[in-house]
């Protein structure tokens, strides 16, 4: 039971970190768009795309861990 709880805490922390990073980039994007700053808006979008890919890879990794247990 302890391993299950630690695994869930680890996953929750990971998901929380992704949410925080995505929130930051969404705010950066919103600010850049309000200032018509195309460079920073593009940068924020690139960061969001990168975070989305990392998130998908992480979810896939977590799902594989469940399948092997």
Secondary structure, 3 states (H helix, E strand, C coil): CHHHHHHHHHHHHHHHHHHHHHHHHHHHHHHHHHCCCHHHHHHHHHHHHHHHHHHHHHHHHHHHHHHHC
